[in-house]
């Protein structure tokens, strides 16, 4: 199983970090050891400095996908939830400045926090009509809507599948809306999808 993450898929978030909106999807990987499952605590690694929350719609693949056309891509999705693409921001900025790969900043243990409620894809599911919110200690910190994605979930799956085969159980983090901020010890992070809490995580 692998975790594929999309970067810069909301214009407002790309801009808040000083990046241009991309012309085609930007993606990177996290290993399966990055997954933090419901009930597990987020542990801050002192080597990594400032860690930012990035709340994202996450879809899980149901089937193999290779060169899948856009109009068939959503048929290959099993379920969806919210996740946190935790990011060591200072480390990432340093790596970006040196044109080095991002893994140290993005692929560390526990950096892919998964929601506790996994919703099945049904005929009525519209992944581009999802309101996303993240609260930190009860305060709204990130708010977005999947209609504002630069590339739809179907386009993302189709694009990634032209480069690497997606397998059953693979997770696709679809990019974060604006409002990314640091987390700290004792924080309670709660993610809401269309008003329903689907993610709850505590920082040790
Ligand atoms: Mg992200």
Boltz pocket constraint, residues with backbone or C-beta under 6 A from the ligand:
constraints:
  - pocket:
      binder: B
      contacts: [[A, 5], [A, 6], [A, 7], [A, 54], [A, 56], [A, 85], [A, 173], [A, 175], [A, 176]]
      max_distance: 6.0
